[in-house]
Every structure is written in C-alpha cells, then in structure tokens.
Amino acid sequence: MYMSEQQLAAGNLFACPLPQPNAFQPSRRARLPQLLADPDIGTVEQLCDQLDMTQSRLARLCRSIYGETPKKLLRRARFGRMLEALARHPYAEWRSFIDPNYFDQSHFIRDFRHFLGVPPSRYLALPDEVQAACVARFAIGFGPRVSG
C-alpha cells in the first residue's frame, strides 16, 4: 500500500485508517431455514427478495440442500406451523389461529390431506400420543409425507 504525498510530507507513516471489517452476515445457506420458518414469508418471490437471489438460483440452492423446490418447502413450513397451532388449540375455531398464507379452510384441508393423508377431523380423533408424534416430526423437518 502506497502512502499519499500528504502522509509522507507529514512524516506520519501510520496515518492511514485501518480497514474496518464488515459486519458478520450469515450465508444464504445458513439463513434459508430461518426464512422458511418465518410466517411473514409466504411466496417464493418474498424468499428471493430476502436472500437477494434469483428464483432459479434459489431453486438450485433448495434442491441441493433439501431436495425440494422452494414452493414445496414453503408449503410444508406453513403446514407445520398450522399443525403446531392445532396442537396448542385443539378445540378452538380454525379461523382464530389459521396461518395468514392460507386462503381459506379448504386450502388448509387440502394441505392436511396431502401431508397427513387424513382430514383434520380424523386426525383430531387419533390418540394424543399419535398427534404429538406428528407434531414432533414436522417440527424437526420430517413428516409422514415429505413431498408430493
């Protein structure tokens, strides 16, 4: 690194400011699970905006990490949040805790059938231990059906 004329003339060889390190920014790969779990992110476009990447690049990243498309991962995360909410409020009206990314009750029921293979009424008729196991498996990223 060369000194400027003014620094050399002043005789202060250490007058150059030290470069400041950039603030730590976790990698996109590290931020992806947190963003997938964020209830405010409901579309692939929002996910791309948060990660500052294109949809095709995001699709490649999701396929390399999870083996699924971003849309399926967002759908699965949305259902996992709803399953946890249903476990906390089993007798509450569904409108009181439905995820804002669901359009209506039929949308929720369609996802319920897709991921668990049964409608919510049959799921709620299952023993508490089975329901707790389903919630636990979805909470750690696994479920009876991972994709479809």
C-alpha positions in Angstrom: 0.0 0.0 0.0 1.5 3.3 -1.1 1.4 6.4 1.0 -0.1 9.6 -0.3 2.0 12.7 -0.8 0.4 14.4 2.2 1.1 11.5 4.6 4.7 11.3 3.5 5.1 15.0 3.9 3.6 15.0 7.4 6.0 12.3 8.4 3.3 10.1 9.8 3.6 6.7 8.2 0.7 5.2 10.1 -1.8 7.9 9.3 -3.8 5.6 7.1 -7.0 4.4 8.7 -7.2 0.7 9.2 -9.9 -1.0 7.0 -12.9 -1.8 9.1 -14.2 -5.4 8.9 -17.6 -5.8 7.5 -20.4 -6.8 9.9 -20.9 -10.6 10.1 -23.5 -11.7 7.6 -24.6 -15.3 7.7 -24.5 -17.1 4.4 -27.6 -17.6 2.3 -27.4 -21.3 3.1 -27.5 -20.6 6.8 -30.3 -18.0 6.6 -32.6 -20.2 4.4 -34.0 -22.4 7.2 -34.8 -19.3 9.3 -36.6 -17.7 6.4 -38.6 -20.8 5.5 -39.9 -20.9 9.1 -40.8 -17.2 9.0 -44.6 -16.8 8.9 -44.3 -13.5 7.1 -42.7 -15.1 4.1 -45.4 -16.8 2.0 -44.2 -16.7 -1.6 -41.0 -17.6 -3.4 -40.7 -14.0 -4.6 -40.5 -12.8 -0.9 -37.9 -15.5 -0.2 -35.9 -14.4 -3.2 -36.0 -10.8 -2.0 -34.8 -11.7 1.5 -31.9 -13.8 0.1 -31.2 -11.3 -2.7 -31.1 -14.0 -5.4 -33.0 -15.1 -8.5 -35.7 -17.8 -8.4 -33.6 -20.2 -10.5 -30.6 -19.8 -8.1 -32.9 -20.3 -5.1 -34.4 -23.4 -6.7 -30.9 -24.8 -7.2 -29.9 -24.0 -3.6 -33.1 -25.6 -2.2 -32.6 -28.7 -4.3 -29.0 -29.1 -3.2 -29.9 -28.7 0.5 -33.4 -30.2 0.8 -34.0 -32.0 -2.5 -37.2 -30.0 -3.0 -38.4 -26.8 -4.7 -38.8 -23.6 -2.6 -42.6 -23.6 -3.2 -42.9 -27.1 -1.6 -40.7 -26.1 1.3 -42.8 -23.0 2.0 -45.9 -25.1 1.8 -44.5 -27.7 4.2 -43.4 -25.0 6.6 -46.8 -23.3 6.5 -48.5 -26.7 7.3 -46.0 -27.4 10.1 -46.9 -24.1 11.7 -50.6 -24.9 11.4 -50.1 -28.3 12.9 -48.4 -26.9 15.9 -51.1 -24.3 16.3 -53.7 -27.0 16.1 -51.9 -29.0 18.8 -51.9 -25.9 21.1 -55.6 -25.1 20.4 -57.4 -28.4 19.5 -60.9 -27.2 20.3 -60.6 -23.6 19.0 -62.3 -22.3 15.9 -59.8 -22.7 13.0 -60.2 -19.0 12.0 -58.7 -17.9 15.3 -55.3 -19.5 14.5 -55.1 -20.1 10.8 -51.9 -19.1 9.1 -52.4 -15.9 7.0 -50.8 -17.6 4.0 -53.8 -20.0 3.7 -56.6 -18.5 1.6 -59.4 -20.4 3.2 -60.4 -23.5 5.1 -60.4 -25.7 2.0 -56.9 -24.7 1.2 -55.8 -25.8 4.8 -57.8 -29.1 4.5 -56.2 -29.8 1.1 -52.7 -29.5 2.7 -53.8 -31.5 5.7 -54.8 -34.4 3.4 -51.7 -34.0 1.3 -49.2 -34.2 4.2 -51.0 -36.5 6.7 -53.3 -38.4 4.4 -56.4 -37.8 6.5 -58.7 -34.9 7.0 -58.4 -32.8 10.2 -61.5 -34.5 11.8 -59.8 -37.9 11.6 -56.5 -36.5 12.8 -58.2 -35.0 15.9 -59.9 -38.4 16.6 -56.4 -40.0 16.8 -54.9 -40.6 20.3 -52.9 -37.7 21.8 -49.6 -39.7 21.5 -50.0 -40.1 17.7 -50.9 -36.4 17.3 -47.8 -35.4 19.4 -45.6 -37.6 17.3 -46.8 -36.0 14.1 -46.2 -32.5 15.5 -42.7 -33.5 16.7 -41.8 -35.0 13.3 -42.9 -31.9 11.5 -41.1 -29.7 14.0 -37.7 -31.3 13.2 -38.3 -31.3 9.5 -39.7 -34.7 8.9 -43.2 -35.8 8.4 -45.3 -38.8 7.2 -45.1 -37.5 3.6 -42.1 -35.2 2.8 -43.2 -34.3 -0.7 -45.9 -34.9 -3.3 
